[in-house]
Amino acid sequence: MAAAACEERNVPLPLLGNASTFAGGAVASEPRTASVARETLAAGGSAADAMTVAFFTAAVTYPAGIGLGGGGICLYYDAASNSEHELDFPLAPGSGGVAVPAAVRAMAALHSRFGKLPWAQMISPAEQLARFGHPISRALAARLAGEGDRLRASATLATRFLRPDGSPKREADLLQQVELAASLAQLRTRGAGDLHGGGLGRLLAESAQAQGLPLTLEQLRGQRVEWRKPRELKFGNTLVAVPAAEETGGGVLAAMLDALRKTERTGPPAAVAQAMGAVYRGQGPTGLGGDGAIITADPSGSVAACAFSMGTAFGIAEEGSGTGILLAAGTATGSQGLAPMLGYNKFTKQAFYASVGSGGGVAPAANALVAIEVLERGRPLAEAIDRPRLWWLGEGDELWFEAGLANADLAAFPRRRQVPFLGEVQALWCSDGLRRAADSCRLVSDRRGFGLALGDEF
């Protein structure tokens, strides 16, 4: 894995900003992540390259939901082979509530299979941001605002993420992570394998154990990621792929899509709630929202859609001392909200749609509601994402709903509560296909959050 990840490819690269045709697009939960991904596409990178560089960047700029110590799941449509792929790297519950890191190995696998640019180029932007610092984005500041008490319990994290007065850092405050930069430099020069059996892995395991956290080098060596075929659903001539892995939110997402297709989505919200309750009933606890979403699309028509997770916000709020790597929470429910989607047409050989929800257990429901609006009802993507949402786990549970849904429409639910928002959805929709009609594409970042969508015509 390390050798493949470090392999240098002699690919001539155009100068940034000199692309004269469609150069691809990116949308992410955190703005700088999307910007770096877009620059990678403009430099001739594939959707896999852009996703890889976006992941490492987000590990620096959005550690609340994406990190070197975390996990996730990706769906990939490869235009060259007209084929769809699923890459599973869920948060494997380790002992003591600490997850075994999987995301770095997964990104190395994605890059090795579908990447074009050198491995070092995937990590350099993140390394520079960590070493020299960057202004905190509104997206990260919003996540820091509610985590002051947890971060304050760790002297290291308090120094990094809190102001001198003990309050969480705010938008535009400088965030510098020198130890994380050093770890990224090791991954850049030695490959992903260095975290799974090399010097970086040994340092991470030993420092975790010194803090009483049960993470071992053997666990890091044994961590595996898995390629598989995703589950496919038919929407007319379009196929929609959702995760097949049972430990993710793929099963809930598939059931939600099926239930909503049988429900008049534009009719009474109560009908939607009933359909949702039937799907979620018996699901038990759900993930707590330490997650993030990224979508990348390249000029050849390939698309990557990934949902990442730290289990809970900032993982367990502890790191391997000397590494700057936040450790994820290894809970049995930490991956239940991970449910990206891809839509494509095998006859015309092109992708049409991609979406990723975030926000924990509500993510599959939010993702399904948007997809149904776009793929079944023909509603414009931005309008579909903006529509108010609801969430119900079934009989005996409280119905949650966003502003814009009238109480009168929900009178059948005596236990109900208005909440600020129910998940975020990042999405791509190309009504005439990505490869043949890129100017028909729209990338949208949910206004409930503070992400960013970037592309030529979007």
C-alpha positions in Angstrom: 0.0 0.0 0.0 2.8 2.4 1.0 4.7 1.7 -2.2 1.7 2.3 -4.4 0.8 5.4 -2.5 4.2 6.9 -2.9 4.6 6.0 -6.6 5.6 9.0 -8.7 3.7 9.4 -12.0 5.2 11.3 -14.9 2.1 13.3 -15.7 2.5 16.7 -17.4 0.5 19.2 -15.3 -1.1 22.4 -16.7 -0.6 25.6 -14.8 -3.2 26.4 -12.2 -5.8 28.8 -13.6 -5.0 28.0 -17.3 -7.8 25.5 -17.9 -9.8 26.7 -20.9 -12.6 24.0 -20.6 -14.6 22.5 -17.8 -12.1 21.6 -15.1 -14.5 19.9 -12.6 -16.0 20.9 -9.4 -16.1 20.2 -5.6 -18.4 20.8 -2.7 -17.6 20.2 0.9 -18.7 20.9 4.5 -15.7 23.2 5.0 -14.8 26.0 2.4 -11.0 25.6 2.2 -11.5 21.9 1.6 -13.5 22.6 -1.5 -11.1 25.2 -2.7 -8.0 22.9 -2.5 -9.9 20.1 -4.2 -10.9 22.5 -7.0 -7.3 23.6 -7.5 -6.3 19.9 -7.8 -8.9 19.4 -10.5 -7.7 22.5 -12.4 -4.1 21.0 -12.2 -5.2 17.9 -14.1 -6.2 15.7 -11.2 -9.0 13.1 -11.2 -12.0 13.1 -8.9 -10.0 10.6 -6.8 -7.0 13.0 -6.6 -9.3 15.8 -5.6 -11.0 13.7 -2.9 -7.7 12.6 -1.5 -6.3 16.1 -1.2 -9.6 17.3 0.2 -9.5 14.7 2.9 -6.1 15.6 4.1 -6.9 19.3 4.0 -10.1 18.8 6.0 -8.1 16.8 8.6 -6.4 20.2 9.2 -9.2 22.7 8.6 -12.3 20.6 9.9 -11.1 18.2 12.5 -14.5 18.2 14.1 -15.7 15.7 11.5 -12.8 14.6 9.4 -9.4 13.4 10.6 -6.5 11.1 10.2 -7.8 9.1 13.1 -11.3 8.6 11.6 -13.2 6.5 9.2 -16.0 6.8 6.6 -17.3 5.5 3.3 -16.9 6.5 -0.4 -18.8 5.9 -3.6 -16.9 6.3 -6.9 -18.1 6.4 -10.4 -15.3 5.8 -12.9 -16.1 7.2 -16.3 -13.4 5.4 -18.1 -14.8 1.9 -17.2 -18.4 3.1 -16.7 -18.4 1.3 -13.4 -19.3 2.1 -9.8 -17.4 1.2 -6.7 -17.8 1.4 -2.9 -14.9 1.9 -0.5 -15.6 1.0 3.1 -13.5 2.1 6.0 -16.0 2.4 8.9 -15.1 3.3 12.5 -14.1 -0.1 13.8 -14.9 0.0 17.5 -11.6 -0.7 19.3 -11.2 -1.3 23.0 -11.8 1.5 25.4 -14.0 3.5 23.0 -11.1 4.4 20.7 -11.5 3.7 17.0 -8.7 2.2 14.9 -7.8 4.8 12.3 -8.8 3.8 8.8 -9.3 6.9 6.6 -5.6 7.4 5.6 -5.4 3.8 4.3 -8.6 4.3 2.5 -7.5 7.4 0.8 -4.3 5.7 -0.3 -6.4 2.9 -1.8 -8.6 5.4 -3.6 -5.6 7.3 -5.0 -3.7 4.2 -5.9 -6.6 2.9 -8.0 -8.0 6.0 -9.6 -5.5 8.8 -9.0 -3.3 10.5 -11.6 -1.1 13.0 -9.7 1.8 12.1 -7.3 1.1 11.1 -3.8 3.1 13.9 -2.3 0.9 16.4 -4.1 -2.1 15.0 -2.2 -0.6 16.0 1.2 1.5 19.1 0.6 -1.4 21.6 0.8 -2.6 20.2 4.2 0.9 20.0 5.5 1.5 23.7 4.7 -1.8 24.8 6.3 -1.0 22.8 9.5 2.6 24.1 9.7 2.1 27.8 9.1 -1.5 28.0 10.3 -4.7 29.2 8.7 -7.7 31.4 9.7 -10.5 29.3 11.2 -13.5 29.0 8.9 -17.0 29.7 9.9 -17.7 26.0 9.5 -15.1 25.0 12.1 -15.9 27.9 14.4 -19.5 26.8 14.5 -18.4 23.3 15.7 -15.9 24.7 18.2 -18.6 26.9 19.8 -20.4 23.9 21.4 -17.3 21.9 22.4 -15.5 24.2 24.8 -16.0 22.0 27.9 -14.7 18.8 26.2 -11.7 20.5 24.6 -10.8 22.3 27.9 -10.4 18.9 29.5 -7.3 18.3 27.3 -4.4 20.6 27.9 -3.1 20.1 24.4 -6.4 20.6 22.7 -7.2 23.6 24.9 -4.0 25.3 23.8 -4.8 24.6 20.2 -8.5 25.3 19.9 -9.3 27.7 22.8 -8.5 31.4 23.3 -6.4 32.6 26.2 -9.6 33.3 28.2 -10.7 29.7 27.8 -13.4 30.4 25.2 -13.4 28.5 21.9 -11.6 30.1 19.0 -13.8 32.0 16.6 -13.9 32.6 12.9 -10.7 34.1 11.5 -8.6 33.2 14.6 -5.3 31.5 13.7 -5.1 27.7 14.0 -1.6 26.3 13.8 -0.8 22.5 14.2 2.9 21.9 14.0 2.8 18.4 15.3 0.1 17.4 12.8 2.3 19.0 10.1 5.1 16.7 11.1 2.8 13.6 10.9 1.6 14.7 7.5 5.2 15.1 6.3 5.9 11.5 7.3 2.9 10.3 5.4 4.0 12.4 2.4 7.5 11.0 2.3 6.9 7.4 3.6 3.4 6.7 2.4 0.2 5.7 4.2 1.8 2.5 5.5 3.8 4.6 8.0 0.6 5.0 10.0 -0.1 1.3 9.9 3.0 -0.4 11.1 5.8 2.2 10.5 7.3 4.9 12.7 4.2 7.1 12.8 2.0 4.2 13.8 4.4 3.2 16.5 4.5 6.8 17.9 0.7 7.1 17.8 0.2 3.7 19.6 2.8 4.3 22.3 1.6 7.9 23.0 -2.0 6.7 23.2 -1.1 3.9 25.6 0.9 6.4 27.7 -2.4 8.3 28.2 -4.3 5.2 29.1 -5.9 4.8 25.6 -5.9 1.2 24.4 -4.6 1.6 20.8 -1.9 -0.9 19.7 0.4 -1.1 16.7 -1.1 -4.6 16.0 -4.5 -2.9 15.6 -3.1 -0.4 13.2 -1.3 -3.1 11.2 -4.5 -5.2 11.0 -6.8 -2.4 9.9 -8.2 -3.0 6.5 -10.3 -1.2 4.0 -12.7 -3.0 1.6 -13.7 -2.4 -2.0 -17.1 -3.8 -2.9 -20.1 -3.2 -5.3 -22.6 -0.8 -3.9 -26.4 -1.5 -3.7 -28.2 -0.2 -6.7 -31.7 1.3 -7.0 -33.5 2.2 -10.2 -34.9 5.7 -10.8 -36.2 5.5 -14.4 -33.2 5.2 -16.6 -30.9 6.3 -13.8 -29.3 4.0 -11.4 -28.7 5.2 -7.9 -25.9 3.6 -5.8 -26.1 3.6 -2.0 -23.7 1.8 0.4 -24.1 -1.9 0.7 -22.2 -2.1 4.0 -24.5 -2.9 6.8 -22.5 -1.0 9.5 -23.3 2.3 7.7 -26.5 4.2 7.0 -26.9 2.6 3.5 -29.7 0.3 4.6 -31.7 3.2 6.2 -31.0 5.4 3.1 -32.3 2.7 0.7 -35.4 2.1 2.8 -36.0 5.8 3.1 -35.8 6.3 -0.7 -38.2 3.4 -1.2 -40.7 4.7 1.4 -40.6 8.2 0.1 -41.2 7.1 -3.5 -44.5 5.7 -2.3 -45.4 8.9 -0.5 -46.6 12.1 -1.9 -43.6 14.2 -0.8 -45.4 17.5 -1.7 -48.5 16.5 0.2 -49.1 16.5 4.0 -45.8 16.4 6.0 -47.5 13.9 8.3 -47.4 11.3 5.5 -43.7 11.8 5.1 -43.2 11.5 8.9 -45.2 8.3 9.0 -43.1 6.8 6.2 -39.9 7.9 8.0 -41.1 6.5 11.3 -41.7 3.1 9.7 -38.1 3.0 8.4 -36.4 4.3 11.6 -38.5 2.2 14.0 -36.3 -0.2 15.9 -33.0 1.4 14.6 -31.9 2.3 18.1 -29.3 4.9 18.9 -27.8 6.8 15.9 -24.5 8.6 15.3 -23.9 11.9 17.1 -22.8 14.1 14.2 -19.0 14.1 14.3 -19.0 13.9 10.5 -18.3 15.7 7.2 -19.1 15.4 3.5 -17.1 15.9 0.3 -18.0 15.5 -3.4 -15.6 15.9 -6.3 -16.2 15.6 -10.1 -13.6 15.7 -12.8 -13.7 16.7 -16.5 -13.7 13.1 -17.7 -17.0 12.5 -15.9 -15.8 10.6 -12.8 -17.3 11.4 -9.5 -16.4 10.7 -5.9 -18.8 11.1 -3.0 -17.5 10.5 0.5 -18.9 10.7 4.1 -16.3 10.9 6.8 -16.7 10.5 10.6 -14.9 11.0 13.9 -17.7 9.3 15.7 -18.5 12.3 17.8 -17.3 15.9 17.3 -13.5 16.0 17.5 -13.6 12.3 18.2 -12.8 11.5 21.9 -11.2 15.0 22.2 -7.8 13.4 22.8 -4.8 12.9 20.5 -1.7 10.8 20.3 0.8 13.0 22.0 3.4 14.3 19.6 1.4 13.4 16.5 -1.3 16.0 16.4 -3.7 13.2 15.3 -7.1 13.3 17.0 -8.4 9.9 17.9 -11.9 9.0 16.8 -14.7 7.6 19.0 -15.1 3.9 18.2 -18.8 3.5 18.9 -21.1 0.9 17.4 -23.3 3.7 16.1 -20.6 6.1 14.9 -21.0 5.1 11.2 -24.8 4.8 11.1 -25.2 8.2 9.5 -22.7 7.6 6.7 -24.7 7.3 3.5 -23.5 8.9 0.3 -25.4 8.5 -3.0 -24.4 8.4 -6.7 -26.7 8.5 -9.7 -25.6 7.4 -13.2 -26.8 6.1 -16.5 -25.0 3.0 -17.8 -26.4 3.4 -21.3 -25.2 7.0 -21.8 -22.1 6.2 -19.7 -22.2 9.2 -17.5 -23.0 10.4 -14.0 -25.9 12.6 -13.2 -26.2 13.0 -9.4 -24.2 12.8 -6.2 -25.2 13.8 -2.6 -23.8 13.3 0.9 -25.6 14.0 4.1 -24.0 14.9 7.4 -25.3 15.6 10.9 -25.3 12.1 12.5 -28.4 9.9 12.5 -30.5 12.5 10.6 -28.1 12.4 7.6 -29.7 9.4 5.6 -33.2 11.0 6.0 -32.0 14.4 4.9 -30.2 12.9 2.0 -33.2 10.9 0.9 -35.6 13.8 1.1 -33.3 15.9 -1.2 -32.8 13.0 -3.7 -36.5 12.3 -4.0 -37.2 16.0 -4.7 -34.6 16.1 -7.5 -34.8 12.7 -9.1 -38.6 12.0 -8.7 -40.2 15.4 -8.6 -37.9 17.4 -10.9 -37.3 20.2 -8.4 -34.2 22.3 -8.8 -31.3 21.2 -6.6 -30.9 24.3 -4.5 -34.7 24.5 -3.9 -34.8 20.8 -2.9 -32.0 21.3 -0.4 -33.6 24.5 1.1 -37.0 22.8 1.8 -37.8 22.4 5.5 -37.2 18.9 6.9 -38.6 16.7 9.6 -37.3 13.6 11.5 -39.3 11.0 13.4 -38.1 7.7 14.8 -41.6 6.2 15.1 -44.2 5.7 17.8 -43.3 7.0 21.2 -40.7 9.4 20.0 -40.7 13.1 19.6 -41.2 14.5 16.1 -38.5 17.1 15.2 -39.1 19.7 12.5 -37.6 22.8 11.0 -39.1 26.3 10.6 -41.4 26.4 7.6 -43.5 23.4 8.5 -46.7 24.5 10.1 -47.8 23.1 13.4 -51.2 22.5 11.9 -49.7 20.1 9.3 -48.2 18.1 12.2 -51.2 18.0 14.5 -51.3 14.2 14.4 -48.0 14.3 16.5 -48.7 15.6 20.0 -45.0 15.3 20.9 -43.1 17.6 18.5 -40.3 20.1 18.7 -39.0 22.7 16.3 -35.2 22.6 15.9 -32.7 24.9 14.1 -31.8 22.4 11.4 -31.9 18.7 10.6 -28.7 17.7 8.9 -26.7 19.2 6.0 -26.6 17.9 2.4 -23.9 18.6 -0.1 -24.9 17.7 -3.7 -24.2 17.6 -7.4 -27.0 17.4 -10.1 -26.3 17.4 -13.8 -29.7 17.2 -15.6 -28.1 16.4 -19.0 -25.2 14.4 -17.7 -21.7 15.4 -16.3 -19.5 14.2 -19.2 -21.6 15.4 -22.2 -23.2 18.5 -20.8 -21.2 19.8 -17.9 -22.9 23.2 -18.3 -26.1 21.5 -17.0 -24.5 20.8 -13.7 -25.2 22.5 -10.4 -23.2 22.0 -7.2 -24.9 23.2 -4.0 -23.7 23.4 -0.4 -26.5 23.3 2.2 -27.2 26.8 3.6 -27.8 25.2 7.0 -24.0 24.9 7.3 -21.0 26.9 6.1 -19.6 24.8 3.4 -18.7 25.8 -0.2 -19.5 24.6 -3.7 -17.0 25.4 -6.5 -17.0 24.7 -10.3 -16.9 26.3 -13.7 -20.6 26.6 -14.5 -22.1 25.7 -11.2 
